[in-house]
Amino acid sequence: MNQRKDVYDVAIIGGGIVGLSTAIALLTKQPHARVVVIEKEDQWARHQTGRNSGVIHSGIYYKPGTRKALFARAGSQSMVEFCRTNNIEHEVCGKVIVATRSSQLGQLEALYERGRSNGLEVNKLTADELREQEPYCAGIAAIGVPSAGIVDYGKVCIAMVSKLERLGAELKTGQRVIGVTSGSPSVLTTETTDLKCRTFINCAGLHSDRVTKLDPDQPTPTADHDIRIVPFRGEYYQLKPNKTHVVKNLIYPVPNPEFNFLGVHFTRTIDGRIEAGPNAVLATKREGYNKNDFSVRDMADTVSYPGFWKLAAKHWREGGREIVRSISKRAFTNSLRELIPSVEEDDLISAPAGVRAQALRRDGTLEDDFHIVKTAHGIHVGNAPSPAATASIEIGTYIAGQVV
């Protein structure tokens, strides 16, 4: 452990749930370490963490053996335990994944088998059994996943920050990293100061690829390491209060196996609202939560990357449908009506959007697992979209285990 008072043992870049969880894991493992968490915003969890739907995911969707599958399954348990220990309101309410057409039955069966392979409790439901759980839901068959739940991850982060203060971490907001000098020690240059550290950890989310590029020891670009963050905005509606009775818990469609998004669905939040969405449209700004948000730099980064055009050529039909749902409330409603036919346009009011930091490879494939790379003096979390909030405690534990 470092003996110099002007040098931190570990500096974590990014104050979302993954960065905060990692700091807790490090200080749990090494209670006397000097750990600092730096965040460019003036408060914690402003972006992906604070704008997601609050689902505690089970891990059913992810390929067995991947980090997503392993960390989500374990994380659904460790997150619930963290909430219990810290008196954070949460609920393990379960979810249903619904087939509305016979053409979806094969994929539904594949999801059932994947859930079993991932060690989850999954239940096949007939149409009648589905309606016992969700009376207004249309479907010819479904899967029940009892371990899914809901929570407010913003409140989870408030509890994490309090725990870090008790553990002795230093917490600094308003510190955007603009330069990295690796060495013994390394130096992180922000817009206001220099921070020296033995190890730095990049949990910068929507800007993780840019922070990686600042590291002089970043891996030589290869098929495994040449990735670019492409932002996808997820737009939501919310059911009006007089319509919330049509959804009991969480209702998801059978996802398209070729597309890394789950499709529009219904989510009950911990405060009793019903969210409907999200779609997945290319955002023209990395923090572009409104349709008219635009950044020349962010769009240039996207369209200059060869992988983007390969992705667009492969998925232009799906992308077109997402754009239509963004433009047309009627089209969005029609997608929701496949699950709950009684939902009408007038039942929906606009809700805040989120932006998913999705890593894209040069060959045009979307990175489908958590991407974590260690360099000489740093660790870079290059891809941590959903279910990263669910898996955050496990991701933090894993990263802490990589710090010598």
N, C-alpha and C positions, 0 to 999 in steps of 0.2 A: 504494500500500500504506500502511496505517495507521502513523503514527509514535508514537502515544500508547501507552505501556506498559500502561496500565490498560484498554485497549480491544482486544479480539480482532478480527482481520480477519473471521473466520467462526466462528460457534458452531453446532454440529450437535446437535440434540436427538434422542437415540435411539441406543443402542449395539448395535443389531442389525447384520446384515451389510450392509444398505444404507447406514446411517450411517457405519460403519467404511470401507466402500469409497469413499464420497464424500470422506471426510477424506483418504484416500490419494491420490485423484485430484486434489484441491485442492493438496496439498503437492507432488505430482509436477509440477503445472503452475506453482505459485508456491512454490518451496522456502523462501522467507524469510517466508512468511505466518505470522501467529499464528492457529493453529486449535485450538479446544477441542471435544472431544466430551463431552457430558453424558448420563448414563444414570440413570434413576430407581432401578434395582435396584443391588444391591451387587456385581454381576458382569455381564459382557457376554453378549449373545445368549441371554437367559433365556427368551424367548418364541417367536415364530414361527421364528426362525433355529435355535434349539437344539432344536426339537421337530418338525422336519419329517423326511421319510423319506430325505433325503440323495440325491435323484435329481438328476443333471445333465441337465436337460431339453434336448431338441433344438429345440423351437419348432414342432413339426408341427401343433399344435392351433390356432394363432392366426391370425387374419385377416391375409393378406398386407398389408404396409405399416404395420401397427400397431407401437407401441413393443414390445409383448410379442413379436411375431414377430421384429422386427429385433434387439432386445436379447437375446432368448433364443438365437437362432442365433449371434450374435457372442459372447454370454456363455458358451455351452458351450465355445467355443474358448479364450477368455481365462481362464475358470475352470480349465480343464485346464492351461493354461500357468502360472497362478499356483501350482497344486499342484505341478507339476514343478519350478518354480524354488525353492519353499520346502519341498521334500521331504515333501509331504503325501500320504499314501496315498490313491489314487483308482484308478478303473478305467473305461475306456470299453468297456463290455460289450455295449451294444446293448439294444434292447427289441423286443417284438412287441406289436402291437395286434390283437386277435383277434375275429373275427365267429363267434358260435356259432349264429346263426340266419340263414336266408336273408333275413329282413326287414332285417338289418343290412348287407347287402352294398352297398347304395347309399351308405350313410354311410361305409362303409369305402373305397369308391372315391373319395368326395369328400375323405376325409382323405388318400388317396394323392395326389390332384391338388393339394391344399393344400400338402402337403409339398414337392412339386416346385415349386410357385409360390414357396415360401419358400426355394428353393435348397438343399434337403436331399437327401441320398442316401436314397431309400426303395425298398424291394423288395417286390414282390408275392409272397406265399407261398401255395402250395397247402396243403391239409390235410397231405399227406405231408411237404412241406418244413417246415411248422411243427413237426411232430413230430420232425424231425431236430434242430431247435434246442431244443425243449421237449417231451421224450418223453411227459410225463404230461398235456399240455395238450389239451383238446378244442376243436376249431374246424373250421369248414368252409373258412375262408380267413383270411389274416392279412396284415399289413404288417410288414416288418422295418425298424427304424430304427437303423442301426449307430452313430450318433453319440451316443446316450444313454449315460449313465454313472452312477457312484455315488461318493459321497464323504461324509465326516463334516463338515458345515458348522460344527459347533462347533470342530473343530480348524482349519478355515479361518480362523475368527474369532480364534483364539489367535495364529495367524501374522500376521493383519492388525494386531492390537494390538501385537505385537512390532515390526512394520514401522513403525507410527505412532510408537512410542517412539523408534525410530532416526531418524525424520524430524523429530522435535521437537514433535509434537503434545502438547497437554495432555489428559489423560484423567481425567475425574471421574465416579465412580459415586456413588450415593446422592443424586442431585440431580434431584428432580421439579420440572418447570417448572409454576408456578402463575400466572404473569402475564407479559405481554409489553407493553412500551412501545416502539413503533416510533419511529425518529427517527435523528438523527446525533449520537451513536450510539443504537442501540436497546438496551433493557435487558431481559434475561431474569431474572425473579425466580423463584428456587427456594425451597424450604422453609427454606433455611439462608443464602442469600446472593443478591446481585445480580451478574449478569455483563453487561458492556457489550460490544457488538459492532457492526461495520459491517453485517454480513449474518448472518442466522440461517437455518438449514435444518431443516425439520421432517421428521424420519424416525421419527416416534413410533409407527408401526405400528398396533397396536390402539387407540391413543389419538390418532391423527393428526388426526381431525376436531375433537377437543376442543382440541388445540393450535392448530389453524387458527382456531378461534373466539376464541382469546385475542389474535390479531393484529388491531389496530385497522384495518389496511389490507386485511383479507380481502375478497375479491370480493363484490359484492352478489349474494345468492342468485339464481341463474338455473338453467335446465335443465342447464347445463354445470357449475355450481359448487355446487349445493345437494345435497351428498351426505352420507350418514351411515354410519359404520362399524357393520355388523351382524356379530356374531361367530358363526361356525359351528364347532362342535367336531367334529373328525375323530377317531373312535375306531378303535383298531387291535387286532388280535390278532397273535400271533406263533406260527409253527409250532414244535412241539416239535422238539428236536434230531434225533430219530429219523425225522422226516418232512421235513427240509429238502431231501432229495435230489429231491423232486418239482418243485422250481423251480430252474432254472439261473441265470436273470438277472432280467429284468423282464417281467412279463406283465400287460397292460392289456386291458380290454374296449373295445368300440366305445362312445364316450360318447354320452349324450343331447345332441343339438345345441341343445336348448332350455334346458339346465341347465348352469350354469357350474362343474360338478364332473365329475371323470373317472370316477366309479364305483369300487367296491372292486376292488383289484388286488393283485398279489403283487410285492414288492420285495425283492431281495437287498441287504442292507446291506454296507458295506465290511468289517465284522467278521464276516461270514458268517451272520448271522441272516436269517430270512425273515419280513418283515412282511406282514400281510394287512389291507387296508383302504385308505383310511379311508371311513367313511360321512360324512354331512354333516348334523348336527343343529344346530338353533338353540341356542346356548349362552346360559344365563341369567346369565352373568357374562362380561365381556370376557376375563378370564384364568381362565375356568371350565374347568379341565382334568378335574375330576371331575363326575359326573352330579348330585351334590347341591350343587354350588357355586351360589350365588345372590347377586346384587347388586340391591338395589332401584333404585339409580341407573342401572345398566346396562340393566336391563329396562325402566325408564321411558323411557330414551332410545330403545330399540328400538320399543316399542309406541306411543309418542307420535308416531312419524314416519309420515306418510301412506303413504310408499313401502312400508313393511313390510306393511301390510294389502293393498295392491295386489299385492305379491309373493306373499303367502299365498294370495290368491284365485286367482292364476294357476297356482301350483305346489303346491297343497295335496295333490294325489295323490303327487307326488314326495316332498314333505315327509313325508307319512304313511308312505311306504315307508321313508324314512330313520329315522323314529322307531321303526318296527317292528324294523328291524335293530339299533337301539340297545338295545331292550328284550329282544329275543329272539336269543340266540346261535344257535339253530337257523336263524332267518331269515338271519342274517349268513352262516352256513355255507352255506346253500343258494345264496346269491349267488356265493360263492367256488367252489362246485361246478360252476357253469356253465363256469368256466374249467378247473378241475382236479377231475374227478368223484371222485377217490379221497380227497379231503379229508373228514374226519369231524369232528364236534364235539369229540371227545376229543383231536384233534390240535392244538387251538388253546388258547393261554393268553393272558390279557389282557396288553396292552402299554400304555405311556404314550400318552395322547391329546395332540393339539395343537389349537390354535384358530386358525382362519383369519380375518384381518381383511379382510372383504369390504365394499367400498363399495357402497352402495345409493342409487339416485337416487329423487327424489320421485315419479317416474312408476311406480315399482315394478320398474324394470329394474336388474339387477346390472351395475355398471361392469365392462366386459370388457377394459379396457386399463389400463396404468399411468397414473395421473392425477397430473400434476405441474403446479402453478400457481405463478407468480411474482407477488409483490406488491412494494410500494415498497421494502421492506427485507428481505424474506424469500422463501423458496422452500418450498412445502409439497408433500410427497409424500403425496397423499391416498388413493391406492390402490396397494398393491404386494404383493399376495398371490403365490402360486406363479404363474409361475416366477421370482420376484424373487431368490431365492438364486442360481440359475443366472445370472441377468442382472445381478447386483449390481455387478460391475465396470463394465459398460456403463452402468448407471443412474448410477453415481457419476461416470463420465466425462462423461455428458450434463449432469448437474447442475453439475459444475465449470465446464463451458463457459458456463453461465448466470450465473456469478458475475463481476461486473465488477471 
